[in-house]
């Protein structure tokens, strides 16, 4: 009789399903009511985010490493259960708790209002944007040394300027709070880039993270992008737009160049421009920078990039953007606004 009770308890999914159901209901309420979402945002930034960052101040990134280790151990232990039903139920329990935790710590932000009105620019209008970016990039590139653009380390001086600009841009979103988190390096050098990304917001620690192996020319844009995720902005297009506006608003030519080059490469992708065509409109120094970024990207590319991209695409479509990973490119349609 006692063993039967234990087995029945093991097979119970009542608690995790209830928690997950409540999370889904609250997520839908946040989508339907701005007041419900505002309540969550107030709670998150004044309580949840502050607690997460306080833990990080004490234990550093060890906190989320411990969390990941516990999750991994739990996943392995579930397969030690007797019977396939027990194995399956334990696995489902773990997944439901993880997803529910994600919603509580971050996922409700996907219910916030986003830039839904798409600027349906014609090909001709995109060509005009491209021409403008070409002019800006070529002009700025003449003022920057090759050595500066081949750097990988984010210097203290440049980081201070970047964070000041980010803070000023963030003030336009909402008032500053104690829970501001600036991006920090990911523990494993090159670990994120092997997954096809250079930065990520990790909700279980409340930290935006960036890969230190990323060239500075890309890292500054990634740093700004992930910073705004840490401020509660979930849309990839919005984070890119805010990153662009922050960098171009700087007095540092390098930061302006990084933003305009990213916009240029995005427009090139959207318009399907080939290398030969770009070679006719860009100066040699800019072309060398693009080649440098391309070669650096190839060094970190792995066979599971496609899997990573596909999973990210599905994730974005389910929670945030109907465009999926293509949403990253939408920001260029607002850069003149």
C-alpha positions, -999 to 999 in steps of 0.1 A, spaced: 0 0 0 28 24 9 46 18 -25 13 24 -43 10 58 -26 46 67 -36 40 57 -72 7 77 -73 26 107 -60 53 103 -86 27 101 -113 9 133 -102 12 163 -126 -14 183 -108 9 209 -92 31 217 -122 1 218 -146 -17 241 -123 13 264 -120 18 264 -158 -19 270 -163 -18 300 -140 12 314 -159 -6 311 -192 -37 328 -178 -17 356 -164 2 360 -197 -31 363 -216 -43 388 -190 -12 409 -196 -19 408 -233 -55 419 -229 -50 445 -201 -23 472 -200 -30 477 -162 -23 440 -155 9 442 -175 19 474 -157 14 456 -124 37 428 -135 63 453 -148 62 472 -115 66 439 -95 93 426 -118 116 456 -117 111 465 -81 111 430 -66 120 401 -88 148 417 -108 163 433 -77 164 400 -59 180 383 -89 207 409 -92 213 409 -54 220 371 -56 244 378 -85 263 404 -64 269 377 -38 277 346 -59 284 361 -93 275 340 -124 280 309 -102 243 313 -94 230 304 -128 257 277 -133 243 261 -101 207 263 -115 218 247 -148 236 220 -130 206 212 -108 183 211 -139 208 188 -157 210 164 -127 173 163 -123 169 155 -160 194 126 -156 178 113 -124 143 111 -140 156 83 -163 165 63 -132 129 59 -123 112 25 -128 88 23 -156 85 45 -187 55 63 -172 74 75 -142 103 86 -165 79 105 -187 60 122 -159 92 133 -141 105 147 -173 72 166 -180 72 179 -144 107 193 -149 98 209 -182 66 225 -168 84 239 -138 112 253 -160 88 269 -185 66 283 -156 98 297 -140 107 313 -173 73 330 -175 75 343 -140 111 356 -144 109 370 -179 82 356 -202 54 379 -193 74 407 -209 64 392 -242 29 404 -236 40 440 -237 30 463 -266 55 461 -294 62 480 -327 33 463 -344 29 489 -372 54 477 -398 69 503 -421 61 485 -454 89 502 -473 92 495 -510 124 483 -526 131 518 -539 128 532 -504 151 505 -490 176 514 -517 175 550 -506 182 539 -470 211 518 -483 226 547 -502 225 568 -471 242 542 -450 269 537 -476 276 574 -475 278 575 -437 299 543 -435 324 554 -461 328 588 -445 332 575 -409 356 548 -419 381 573 -432 384 587 -396 390 554 -378 423 534 -376 424 498 -388 439 488 -354 410 501 -335 385 481 -356 404 448 -351 401 449 -313 382 424 -293 385 438 -258 360 464 -246 382 490 -229 371 507 -197 369 541 -214 347 529 -242 326 508 -219 320 539 -197 309 560 -227 287 532 -240 270 527 -206 264 565 -202 247 566 -236 227 535 -228 215 549 -195 204 582 -212 185 562 -239 170 540 -213 156 571 -194 134 577 -224 118 543 -218 111 546 -181 127 561 -150 160 545 -137 157 519 -110 181 501 -87 177 470 -108 197 482 -139 219 454 -152 247 461 -177 258 432 -198 285 410 -184 309 385 -202 297 349 -206 318 325 -186 328 303 -215 348 322 -241 332 315 -275 304 294 -259 275 316 -271 290 320 -306 291 283 -311 253 284 -307 252 311 -334 247 341 -311 269 367 -296 247 377 -267 217 365 -246 195 377 -217 194 350 -191 162 354 -170 172 330 -142 201 353 -132 186 386 -144 217 393 -165 223 403 -201 254 383 -213 278 388 -242 305 366 -257 340 382 -252 352 364 -283 331 388 -305 350 415 -323 345 449 -308 329 461 -340 300 437 -333 303 435 -296 293 472 -290 260 466 -309 254 433 -291 262 450 -257 235 477 -264 210 451 -277 213 429 -246 212 459 -223 177 468 -235 165 432 -230 176 437 -194 153 467 -193 123 446 -202 122 451 -240 116 418 -256 112 425 -293 144 418 -312 136 445 -337 130 470 -309 163 461 -291 182 465 -324 165 498 -330 173 511 -296 209 499 -299 212 517 -332 198 549 -319 221 547 -289 253 542 -309 245 568 -336 237 593 -309 272 589 -294 300 614 -301 324 585 -306 330 578 -344 337 542 -337 303 536 -321 285 555 -349 304 534 -374 294 501 -357 257 511 -358 257 523 -394 277 492 -406 252 469 -389 223 488 -407 242 486 -439 248 448 -437 211 443 -427 199 463 -457 223 444 -480 207 412 -468 172 425 -473 179 437 -508 200 407 -518 231 427 -527 261 406 -539 298 412 -532 305 426 -566 278 453 -563 289 462 -527 325 465 -539 315 492 -564 299 514 -537 320 509 -506 356 520 -500 383 493 -496 387 499 -458 350 492 -453 351 461 -475 381 449 -454 361 453 -422 332 433 -437 356 406 -448 372 406 -413 338 401 -397 329 373 -421 361 354 -415 358 358 -378 322 344 -379 333 314 -399 358 304 -372 330 300 -347 304 285 -370 294 249 -362 270 224 -377 243 230 -351 239 267 -361 209 257 -382 193 239 -352 200 269 -330 185 293 -355 154 271 -361 147 267 -324 151 305 -319 128 311 -348 101 288 -333 106 304 -298 101 339 -311 71 330 -332 54 313 -303 59 341 -277 67 373 -295 71 380 -332 53 364 -362 84 372 -382 106 350 -360 143 355 -365 136 378 -394 124 404 -368 161 412 -361 162 429 -395 130 450 -392 147 478 -372 162 494 -403 127 504 -414 126 529 -385 161 543 -384 151 575 -400 122 580 -376 
